[in-house]
Amino acid sequence: MNNDPELSGKYLGTITSDFIKISDTLKEASFVLRDRGFEFPVFAISKVQIPIGQMLLGRKELDLEWFYYASFLDEFVQRKLVEKPEDFKAAYKDPDEFCCLFVVDEQFTNFVFIPYPED
C-alpha cells in the first residue's frame, strides 16, 4: 500500500492540478464522513465514471481531469478491494493532514496519500 513510483510521472501532474482546486472540499468531506462515524475516508478517482462510493465532484463541475467519489474503508472491504483491513488501517495516514485517494485508471490502480496544503 505504498505510493507507486509510477505515480510520479503520468499521474502526479493531473492529480496535483485537480487537488489544488478541490483540496478544501475533500478535506471537509473527510471531516464530515468521520464526524458521521465513517472511519477511514477514501476518495476514489477515475477519468471515467465508476461504481465506487458516491459521486462528490464531476469532471465538468470545476474543469477537473478526474471524477471524485466519497467512500470509506468498509465499502472497499465489502467489494474485496481491501483484503486485509488491519494492514490498510496501519498504512492509513492522518486524515486531517493527508487525503487518501484510490486512483483507478487503465494501467494503474492503487491507494495514494497526498498531503493537504497547509493553511
Secondary structure, DSSP 8 states (H G I E B T S, - for coil): ----GGGGTTTHHHHHHHHHHHHHHHHHHHHHHHHTT--SEEEEEESS--SSSEEEE-TTTTT-SSEEEEEEHHHHHHTTS-S-HHHHHHH---TTTEEEEEEE-SS-EEEEEEE----
